[in-house]
Amino acid sequence: MAARRPTPVRWTDLEAPSQSRVALVSYSTALPAEILATQNPLTLIRERRANLHVPVAVLSGTAGYIDSVGFLSLAGLFPAHVTGELVGLTKALSSGHPLSHPSRWAVLPVFIIALAYAATVVRRHRGLGTSPRSALLTLMALSLAIGACTGFWGFNSGSSVPEWVLAVRQSGLVSAMAFQNAFTREGLARSCPTTVMTGNLTQFVFELVEAIVARFGWQGAGDAYGRNISSSRLGLVGKALASFVGGAVLGCYMASAVGAFSVVIPMFAALGLALRFRRAERLRVRPAQ
C-alpha cells in the first residue's frame, strides 16, 4: 500500500507570530503549489492576502485621518509622515525660519523614542514566544487617547491652547504613528505600508498596468502565476489608498467639528484591531498532523 501523501500547509498572516513569519494552518488539497498557483482561482497568494485587507484598510484610514487632524490642530504637522519634518527643521536651522511652536523640535526624538520602546516590547514578546501585535496596537490606542484628551483645552472657539498642550497632543499622535509603523513591520510584513502612501501609489500604478495587460491578453500563457499575484496586490494596495483618502476626508471634517476629540475614532479602531488579533492568537489553528 502506497504511503499517503502529506497534506501541504500554508502560512497566513492573520495567525502570524512575529519575526516576519506566519503560522501554519492545514490546507485542504494535496495539489502541488505550482499547480494551485496557475489553475486554482483561490491561489495561495490570494488566500493569504485576503486576511490582510481589513487591518490594512483600517490602519491606512487611520493614518489619513491622523494626518488631517495633525494638519488642522498642530499647524501643518503630518504625524504619519514625520520624516517630512526634516525639511522644516533643516530650514529653521539654516535660515532662522521660526516654527509654528517650539515643540516641533521634539517630533523626531519622540518618534524615535516610541520606536525604541516598540522594539523593546517586540523583543520581550519574542522571548516569551508570543505575538507582539495586540500589544503594539494597544500602545497605539493609548497614544491616541492621550491626544484626544488634549481636546479639553481650547475646545471653545477663540480660546488659546497652551504650548504644553500642543506638545502633549503632538507627542501622542506621533507616538501612535510610530507604534503603527512598528506593527506593520512585525504583524503585516508581507502586506504594504499603511502610513506613507507614495510607495503604495507607485505599486498601484504598476499593478494596474499588469492588470490591463492581462485583461487584453497581451501576456504569455506562462504568466498566470504573476497575473494571480498582481491581481491580489492590486486589490490590497487599492484598498490602502482608498482608505487613506477616505480617512483623510473624515478626519478633516471631524477635526473641524470637534477638534482633538475627533481622535477617539481612530483610537477605537486601533482597539478593535487589537482585540481582533488577540482573539486570533487565542484561537490559532494548529497545523494538521
LOLUM-974262 format. One record per residue: x, y, z of N, C-alpha, C in turn; residue in one letter. Coordinates in steps of 0.1 Angstrom, whole numbers, padded with zeros to 4 digits. Layout:
<sites>
    n_u    n_v    n_w   ca_u   ca_v   ca_w    c_u    c_v    c_w  type
      X      Y      Z      X      Y      Z      X      Y      Z     A
...
</sites>
This chain:
<sites>
    n_u    n_v    n_w   ca_u   ca_v   ca_w    c_u    c_v    c_w  type
   0009  -0012   0000   0000   0000   0000   0009   0012   0000     M
   0006   0021  -0009   0014   0033  -0011   0013   0042   0001     A
   0023   0049   0005   0023   0058   0016   0014   0070   0013     A
   0007   0075   0022  -0002   0086   0020   0006   0099   0018     R
   0002   0106   0008   0009   0118   0005   0007   0129   0016     R
   0017   0135   0022   0014   0145   0032   0007   0157   0027     P
  -0002   0162   0035  -0010   0174   0031  -0002   0186   0032     T
  -0001   0194   0021   0007   0207   0022   0000   0216   0032     P
   0008   0226   0036   0003   0236   0045   0006   0249   0040     V
   0000   0260   0045   0003   0273   0040   0004   0282   0052     R
   0011   0293   0050   0012   0303   0061   0001   0314   0059     W
  -0004   0319   0069  -0013   0330   0069  -0008   0341   0078     T
  -0010   0354   0074  -0006   0365   0082  -0015   0367   0094     D
  -0027   0363   0093  -0037   0366   0104  -0033   0359   0117     L
  -0028   0347   0116  -0024   0339   0128  -0008   0340   0130     E
  -0002   0350   0124   0012   0351   0124   0018   0354   0138     A
   0029   0347   0141   0038   0352   0152   0046   0364   0147     P
   0056   0368   0154   0064   0379   0149   0076   0373   0142     S
   0087   0380   0141   0099   0377   0134   0096   0375   0119     Q
   0086   0383   0114   0083   0383   0100   0079   0369   0095     S
   0074   0361   0104   0069   0347   0100   0054   0346   0101     R
   0049   0336   0096   0034   0334   0097   0032   0320   0102     V
   0020   0317   0107   0017   0305   0113   0010   0295   0103     A
   0013   0282   0105   0008   0272   0096  -0007   0269   0100     L
  -0015   0267   0089  -0028   0261   0091  -0029   0251   0080     V
  -0038   0241   0083  -0039   0230   0073  -0045   0234   0060     S
  -0041   0228   0049  -0046   0231   0036  -0054   0220   0031     Y
  -0064   0222   0024  -0075   0212   0021  -0072   0204   0009     S
  -0061   0206   0002  -0058   0198  -0010  -0043   0194  -0010     T
  -0040   0184  -0018  -0027   0179  -0019  -0020   0183  -0032     A
  -0026   0192  -0039  -0020   0196  -0052  -0007   0204  -0050     L
   0002   0202  -0058   0015   0210  -0057   0012   0225  -0058     P
   0021   0232  -0052   0018   0247  -0051   0019   0253  -0065     A
   0027   0248  -0075   0028   0254  -0088   0015   0252  -0096     E
   0008   0240  -0093  -0005   0238  -0100  -0016   0247  -0094     I
  -0015   0248  -0081  -0025   0257  -0074  -0024   0271  -0079     L
  -0012   0276  -0081  -0009   0290  -0084  -0014   0293  -0098     A
  -0014   0283  -0107  -0018   0286  -0121  -0032   0281  -0125     T
  -0038   0271  -0117  -0050   0266  -0121  -0061   0269  -0111     Q
  -0058   0271  -0099  -0068   0273  -0088  -0071   0288  -0087     N
  -0083   0292  -0088  -0086   0306  -0087  -0083   0311  -0073     P
  -0084   0303  -0063  -0081   0307  -0049  -0066   0303  -0047     L
  -0057   0311  -0052  -0043   0308  -0050  -0038   0310  -0036     T
  -0026   0304  -0033  -0020   0306  -0020  -0018   0321  -0017     L
  -0014   0328  -0027  -0011   0343  -0025  -0024   0350  -0022     I
  -0035   0347  -0030  -0047   0354  -0029  -0053   0351  -0015     R
  -0053   0338  -0011  -0059   0334   0002  -0052   0341   0014     E
  -0038   0341   0013  -0031   0347   0024  -0034   0362   0025     R
  -0034   0369   0013  -0036   0384   0013  -0050   0387   0017     R
  -0060   0378   0015  -0074   0381   0019  -0075   0384   0034     A
  -0066   0378   0042  -0067   0381   0056  -0061   0394   0060     N
  -0054   0401   0051  -0048   0413   0054  -0056   0426   0050     L
  -0067   0424   0043  -0074   0435   0038  -0080   0444   0049     H
  -0086   0437   0059  -0092   0445   0070  -0082   0453   0078     V
  -0071   0447   0083  -0062   0456   0090  -0055   0466   0082     P
  -0052   0463   0069  -0045   0473   0060  -0055   0484   0058     V
  -0068   0482   0055  -0077   0492   0053  -0079   0501   0066     A
  -0080   0495   0077  -0083   0502   0089  -0071   0511   0093     V
  -0059   0505   0092  -0047   0513   0095  -0044   0524   0085     L
  -0046   0521   0073  -0044   0532   0062  -0054   0543   0064     S
  -0066   0540   0067  -0076   0550   0070  -0072   0558   0083     G
  -0067   0551   0093  -0063   0558   0105  -0051   0568   0102     T
  -0042   0564   0094  -0031   0573   0090  -0036   0585   0083     A
  -0045   0584   0073  -0050   0595   0067  -0058   0604   0076     G
  -0065   0598   0085  -0073   0605   0095  -0064   0613   0104     Y
  -0054   0607   0109  -0045   0614   0119  -0037   0625   0112     I
  -0033   0623   0099  -0026   0633   0091  -0035   0646   0090     D
  -0048   0644   0088  -0057   0655   0087  -0059   0662   0100     S
  -0060   0654   0111  -0062   0660   0124  -0049   0668   0128     V
  -0037   0662   0125  -0025   0669   0129  -0023   0681   0120     G
  -0027   0681   0108  -0025   0693   0099  -0034   0704   0104     F
  -0046   0701   0109  -0055   0712   0113  -0053   0716   0128     L
  -0049   0707   0136  -0048   0711   0151  -0033   0713   0155     S
  -0024   0710   0147  -0009   0712   0150  -0002   0720   0140     L
  -0009   0729   0134  -0003   0739   0125   0005   0732   0114     A
  -0001   0723   0107   0006   0718   0095   0014   0705   0097     G
   0013   0699   0109   0021   0687   0111   0014   0675   0105     L
   0022   0666   0098   0017   0654   0093   0023   0642   0102     F
   0016   0638   0112   0021   0628   0121   0025   0614   0115     P
   0018   0611   0104   0022   0598   0097   0033   0600   0087     A
   0038   0612   0085   0050   0614   0076   0060   0623   0083     H
   0065   0619   0095   0073   0627   0103   0087   0630   0096     V
   0091   0621   0087   0104   0623   0081   0103   0636   0072     T
   0091   0640   0068   0090   0653   0061   0093   0665   0069     G
   0092   0663   0083   0095   0674   0092   0110   0677   0091     E
   0118   0668   0086   0133   0672   0084   0135   0684   0076     L
   0126   0686   0066   0127   0698   0057   0125   0710   0065     V
   0114   0710   0073   0111   0722   0081   0122   0725   0092     G
   0126   0714   0098   0137   0716   0108   0150   0721   0102     L
   0153   0716   0090   0165   0720   0084   0164   0735   0079     T
   0153   0739   0075   0151   0753   0071   0152   0762   0083     K
   0146   0757   0094   0147   0765   0106   0161   0767   0111     A
   0169   0756   0110   0183   0757   0115   0191   0765   0105     L
   0189   0764   0092   0198   0771   0083   0194   0786   0080     S
   0181   0789   0081   0177   0803   0078   0171   0811   0089     S
   0170   0804   0100   0163   0811   0111   0148   0812   0110     G
   0142   0804   0101   0128   0804   0099   0121   0799   0112     H
   0112   0806   0118   0106   0801   0130   0095   0790   0128     P
   0095   0780   0137   0085   0770   0136   0072   0775   0142     L
   0061   0768   0139   0048   0772   0144   0048   0772   0160     S
   0054   0762   0166   0056   0762   0180   0068   0754   0184     H
   0075   0758   0194   0088   0752   0197   0088   0737   0199     P
   0077   0731   0203   0077   0716   0205   0078   0708   0192     S
   0078   0715   0180   0080   0708   0168   0095   0703   0167     R
   0104   0708   0175   0117   0703   0176   0117   0689   0181     W
   0107   0685   0189   0107   0672   0195   0100   0661   0187     A
   0096   0664   0175   0088   0654   0167   0097   0642   0164     V
   0109   0644   0159   0117   0632   0155   0122   0625   0168     L
   0127   0632   0178   0130   0625   0190   0119   0616   0196     P
   0107   0622   0196   0095   0614   0202   0093   0602   0193     V
   0093   0604   0180   0091   0592   0171   0101   0581   0173     F
   0114   0585   0175   0124   0576   0177   0123   0569   0190     I
   0120   0576   0201   0118   0570   0214   0106   0560   0214     I
   0095   0564   0207   0084   0554   0206   0088   0542   0199     A
   0096   0543   0188   0100   0531   0181   0109   0523   0189     L
   0118   0529   0197   0127   0521   0205   0119   0514   0216     A
   0109   0520   0221   0100   0513   0231   0093   0501   0224     Y
   0088   0504   0212   0081   0493   0205   0091   0481   0202     A
   0103   0484   0199   0113   0474   0197   0115   0466   0210     A
   0115   0473   0221   0117   0466   0234   0105   0457   0237     T
   0093   0461   0234   0081   0453   0235   0082   0441   0226     V
   0086   0443   0214   0087   0431   0205   0097   0421   0210     V
   0108   0426   0214   0118   0416   0219   0113   0409   0232     R
   0106   0415   0240   0100   0409   0252   0091   0398   0248     R
   0082   0401   0238   0072   0391   0234   0079   0379   0227     H
   0090   0382   0219   0097   0371   0213   0103   0362   0223     R
   0108   0368   0234   0114   0360   0244   0104   0351   0251     G
   0091   0355   0252   0080   0347   0258   0074   0338   0247     L
   0078   0339   0235   0072   0331   0225   0058   0335   0221     G
   0054   0348   0223   0041   0353   0219   0042   0364   0209     T
   0030   0367   0203   0030   0377   0193   0029   0391   0199     S
   0036   0401   0194   0035   0415   0199   0024   0423   0193     P
   0017   0418   0184   0007   0426   0176  -0003   0433   0184     R
  -0010   0426   0192  -0020   0432   0200  -0014   0442   0210     S
  -0002   0440   0215   0004   0449   0224   0008   0462   0217     A
   0013   0461   0205   0016   0473   0197   0003   0481   0194     L
  -0007   0475   0190  -0020   0482   0187  -0026   0488   0200     L
  -0024   0482   0211  -0029   0487   0224  -0021   0500   0227     T
  -0008   0500   0225   0000   0512   0227  -0004   0523   0218     L
  -0007   0519   0206  -0012   0529   0196  -0025   0535   0201     M
  -0034   0527   0206  -0047   0533   0211  -0045   0542   0223     A
  -0036   0538   0232  -0033   0546   0243  -0027   0560   0239     L
  -0018   0560   0230  -0012   0572   0225  -0023   0581   0219     S
  -0032   0575   0211  -0043   0583   0205  -0052   0588   0216     L
  -0054   0581   0227  -0062   0585   0238  -0056   0598   0244     A
  -0043   0598   0246  -0036   0609   0251  -0039   0622   0242     I
  -0038   0620   0229  -0040   0631   0220  -0055   0635   0221     G
  -0064   0626   0223  -0078   0630   0223  -0081   0638   0236     A
  -0074   0634   0247  -0077   0641   0260  -0073   0656   0259     C
  -0063   0660   0251  -0060   0674   0250  -0070   0682   0244     T
  -0081   0676   0239  -0092   0684   0233  -0099   0692   0244     G
  -0098   0689   0257  -0104   0696   0267  -0099   0710   0268     F
  -0087   0713   0264  -0081   0726   0264  -0083   0732   0250     W
  -0088   0744   0250  -0091   0751   0237  -0102   0746   0229     G
  -0112   0739   0236  -0123   0734   0228  -0132   0745   0224     F
  -0134   0755   0232  -0142   0767   0229  -0135   0775   0218     N
  -0143   0779   0208  -0137   0787   0197  -0131   0800   0202     S
  -0120   0803   0197  -0113   0816   0201  -0104   0815   0213     G
  -0105   0804   0221  -0096   0802   0232  -0083   0797   0228     S
  -0072   0802   0234  -0059   0797   0230  -0055   0784   0237     S
  -0047   0776   0230  -0042   0764   0235  -0028   0765   0241     V
  -0026   0762   0253  -0012   0763   0259  -0002   0755   0251     P
   0010   0760   0251   0021   0753   0244   0023   0739   0248     E
   0022   0736   0261   0024   0723   0267   0013   0713   0262     W
   0001   0718   0260  -0010   0710   0255  -0007   0706   0240     V
  -0002   0715   0232   0002   0712   0219   0013   0701   0218     L
   0022   0703   0228   0033   0693   0228   0028   0679   0232     A
   0019   0679   0241   0013   0665   0245   0005   0660   0234     V
  -0003   0668   0227  -0011   0663   0216  -0002   0658   0205     R
   0009   0666   0202   0018   0662   0191   0025   0649   0195     Q
   0029   0648   0207   0036   0635   0211   0027   0623   0210     S
   0014   0625   0214   0005   0614   0214   0003   0609   0199     G
   0000   0618   0190  -0002   0614   0176   0010   0609   0170     L
   0022   0615   0172   0034   0610   0166   0037   0596   0171     V
   0036   0594   0184   0039   0581   0190   0029   0570   0185     S
   0017   0574   0183   0007   0564   0177   0011   0560   0163     A
   0016   0569   0155   0021   0565   0142   0034   0557   0142     M
   0042   0559   0152   0054   0551   0154   0050   0537   0158     A
   0040   0535   0167   0036   0522   0170   0029   0515   0158     F
   0022   0523   0150   0016   0517   0138   0026   0512   0128     Q
   0037   0520   0127   0048   0515   0118   0054   0503   0123     N
   0056   0502   0136   0062   0490   0142   0053   0478   0141     A
   0040   0480   0142   0030   0469   0140   0031   0464   0125     F
   0031   0474   0116   0032   0470   0102   0044   0461   0099     T
   0055   0465   0105   0068   0458   0103   0067   0444   0109     R
   0061   0442   0121   0060   0430   0128   0048   0421   0124     E
   0037   0427   0122   0025   0419   0120   0019   0419   0106     G
   0024   0429   0097   0019   0429   0084   0031   0430   0074     L
   0041   0423   0077   0054   0424   0069   0052   0420   0055     A
   0042   0412   0052   0040   0408   0038   0029   0415   0031     R
   0025   0426   0037   0014   0434   0030   0019   0446   0023     S
   0015   0458   0027   0020   0470   0021   0020   0481   0032     C
   0028   0492   0030   0028   0503   0040   0014   0508   0043     P
   0012   0512   0056  -0001   0518   0059   0000   0532   0064     T
   0012   0538   0063   0013   0552   0066   0017   0561   0054     T
   0029   0559   0049   0033   0567   0037   0027   0560   0025     V
   0020   0568   0017   0013   0562   0006   0020   0564  -0008     M
   0031   0571  -0008   0038   0573  -0021   0042   0559  -0027     T
   0048   0550  -0019   0051   0537  -0024   0039   0529  -0028     G
   0028   0530  -0021   0016   0523  -0025   0010   0528  -0038     N
   0011   0541  -0040   0006   0547  -0053   0015   0542  -0064     L
   0028   0541  -0062   0037   0536  -0073   0033   0521  -0075     T
   0031   0513  -0065   0028   0499  -0066   0015   0498  -0073     Q
   0005   0506  -0070  -0008   0505  -0076  -0008   0508  -0091     F
   0000   0518  -0095   0001   0520  -0109   0007   0509  -0117     V
   0018   0503  -0111   0024   0492  -0118   0015   0480  -0118     F
   0008   0477  -0107  -0001   0465  -0107  -0013   0468  -0117     E
  -0017   0481  -0118  -0028   0484  -0127  -0024   0481  -0141     L
  -0012   0485  -0145  -0007   0482  -0158  -0007   0467  -0161     V
  -0002   0459  -0151  -0002   0445  -0152  -0016   0439  -0154     E
  -0026   0445  -0147  -0040   0440  -0148  -0045   0443  -0162     A
  -0042   0455  -0167  -0047   0459  -0181  -0040   0449  -0191     I
  -0028   0446  -0190  -0021   0437  -0199  -0028   0424  -0198     V
  -0031   0419  -0186  -0038   0406  -0185  -0052   0406  -0191     A
  -0059   0417  -0189  -0073   0419  -0194  -0074   0418  -0209     R
  -0064   0423  -0216  -0064   0423  -0230  -0056   0412  -0237     F
  -0051   0403  -0228  -0044   0392  -0233  -0031   0395  -0239     G
  -0024   0405  -0234  -0011   0408  -0240   0001   0401  -0234     W
  -0002   0391  -0226   0009   0384  -0219   0009   0369  -0223     Q
   0020   0362  -0221   0021   0348  -0225   0013   0339  -0216     G
   0011   0327  -0220   0003   0317  -0212   0010   0314  -0200     A
   0023   0315  -0199   0031   0311  -0188   0031   0322  -0177     G
   0023   0333  -0178   0023   0343  -0169   0012   0343  -0159     D
   0005   0331  -0158  -0007   0330  -0149  -0003   0332  -0135     A
   0008   0327  -0131   0012   0329  -0117   0014   0344  -0113     Y
   0022   0351  -0122   0023   0365  -0120   0010   0373  -0121     G
   0001   0368  -0129  -0012   0375  -0130  -0020   0374  -0117     R
  -0020   0362  -0111  -0027   0360  -0098  -0021   0369  -0087     N
  -0008   0369  -0087  -0001   0378  -0077  -0004   0392  -0079     I
  -0004   0397  -0092  -0006   0411  -0095  -0021   0415  -0091     S
  -0030   0406  -0094  -0044   0409  -0091  -0046   0410  -0076     S
  -0040   0401  -0068  -0041   0402  -0054  -0035   0415  -0048     S
  -0023   0418  -0053  -0017   0431  -0049  -0025   0443  -0052     R
  -0030   0443  -0064  -0038   0454  -0069  -0050   0457  -0059     L
  -0057   0447  -0055  -0068   0449  -0046  -0063   0454  -0032     G
  -0052   0448  -0027  -0047   0452  -0014  -0043   0466  -0014     L
  -0034   0470  -0023  -0029   0483  -0024  -0040   0493  -0027     V
  -0049   0490  -0036  -0061   0498  -0038  -0069   0501  -0026     G
  -0071   0491  -0018  -0078   0494  -0005  -0071   0503   0004     K
  -0058   0501   0005  -0049   0510   0013  -0050   0525   0009     A
  -0049   0527  -0004  -0050   0541  -0010  -0064   0547  -0007     L
  -0075   0539  -0010  -0088   0544  -0009  -0091   0547   0006     A
  -0087   0538   0015  -0089   0540   0029  -0082   0552   0034     S
  -0069   0554   0029  -0062   0566   0034  -0069   0579   0030     F
  -0074   0580   0017  -0081   0592   0013  -0094   0593   0020     V
  -0101   0583   0022  -0114   0584   0030  -0111   0588   0044     G
  -0101   0582   0050  -0098   0586   0064  -0094   0601   0065     G
  -0086   0606   0055  -0082   0620   0055  -0094   0629   0054     A
  -0104   0625   0045  -0116   0634   0044  -0124   0634   0057     V
  -0126   0622   0063  -0133   0621   0075  -0126   0629   0087     L
  -0113   0627   0087  -0105   0634   0098  -0106   0649   0096     G
  -0106   0654   0084  -0107   0668   0082  -0120   0674   0087     C
  -0131   0666   0084  -0144   0671   0088  -0146   0670   0103     Y
  -0141   0659   0109  -0143   0657   0124  -0134   0667   0132     M
  -0122   0669   0127  -0113   0678   0134  -0118   0692   0134     A
  -0125   0696   0122  -0131   0709   0122  -0143   0710   0131     S
  -0150   0699   0133  -0162   0699   0141  -0159   0699   0156     A
  -0150   0690   0160  -0148   0687   0175  -0134   0688   0179     V
  -0125   0692   0171  -0111   0694   0174  -0104   0681   0178     G
  -0096   0681   0188  -0088   0669   0191  -0096   0658   0196     A
  -0109   0660   0200  -0117   0649   0205  -0120   0639   0193     F
  -0118   0644   0181  -0120   0635   0169  -0111   0623   0169     S
  -0100   0624   0177  -0090   0613   0177  -0096   0600   0183     V
  -0108   0601   0190  -0113   0589   0196  -0118   0579   0186     V
  -0121   0584   0174  -0125   0574   0163  -0114   0565   0159     I
  -0102   0570   0155  -0091   0560   0153  -0086   0553   0165     P
  -0088   0558   0177  -0085   0551   0189  -0093   0539   0191     M
  -0106   0540   0189  -0114   0528   0189  -0112   0518   0178     F
  -0108   0523   0167  -0104   0514   0155  -0092   0506   0159     A
  -0082   0512   0165  -0070   0505   0169  -0073   0495   0180     A
  -0082   0499   0190  -0086   0489   0200  -0093   0477   0194     L
  -0102   0480   0184  -0109   0469   0178  -0099   0459   0171     G
  -0089   0465   0164  -0079   0456   0158  -0071   0448   0168     L
  -0068   0455   0179  -0060   0448   0190  -0068   0436   0195     A
  -0081   0438   0197  -0090   0427   0202  -0091   0416   0191     L
  -0092   0420   0179  -0093   0410   0168  -0080   0401   0167     R
  -0069   0407   0168  -0056   0399   0168  -0054   0391   0180     F
  -0059   0396   0192  -0058   0389   0204  -0067   0376   0204     R
  -0079   0378   0198  -0088   0367   0197  -0082   0357   0187     R
  -0076   0361   0176  -0070   0352   0166  -0058   0344   0172     A
  -0051   0351   0181  -0040   0344   0188  -0045   0333   0197     E
  -0056   0335   0203  -0062   0325   0212  -0068   0314   0205     R
  -0073   0317   0193  -0080   0306   0185  -0071   0302   0174     L
  -0058   0303   0175  -0049   0299   0164  -0051   0285   0160     R
  -0053   0282   0147  -0054   0269   0142  -0040   0262   0141     V
  -0039   0250   0146  -0026   0244   0146  -0025   0235   0133     R
  -0013   0233   0128  -0012   0225   0116  -0016   0211   0117     P
  -0021   0205   0106  -0026   0191   0106  -0014   0182   0108     A
  -0016   0172   0115  -0005   0162   0118  -0005   0151   0107     Q
</sites>
